[in-house]
């Protein structure tokens, strides 16, 4: 399952505990790939922003 699908599913389910678990994992992945130069870090950063905003 791709990151965008994960974010969509978490946003739709609105389960704070599950979202917190995935948010932590996606943040770690973002830190790992942020400067790879392939655009993946930018894309993942956008997913993180979407997920954070869905929690607010």
C-alpha positions, 0 to 999 in steps of 0.5 A, a space after each residue: 500500500 502506498 503512502 498516499 493510500 495510507 494517508 487517505 485511509 487514516 483520514 477517512 477512518 479518523 482513528 487517533 490512535 492508529 493515525 498517531 502510529 502511522 504518523 510516527 512511522 511516516 515521520 521517520 521515513 521522511 527523515 530518512 529520505 528527505 534529501 534523496 533528490 528523487 522527489 520522494 521526500 517532497 511527496 512524503 512531506 505533503 502526505 505528512 502535512 495532509 495527515 497532520 491537518 486531518 488530525 486538527 
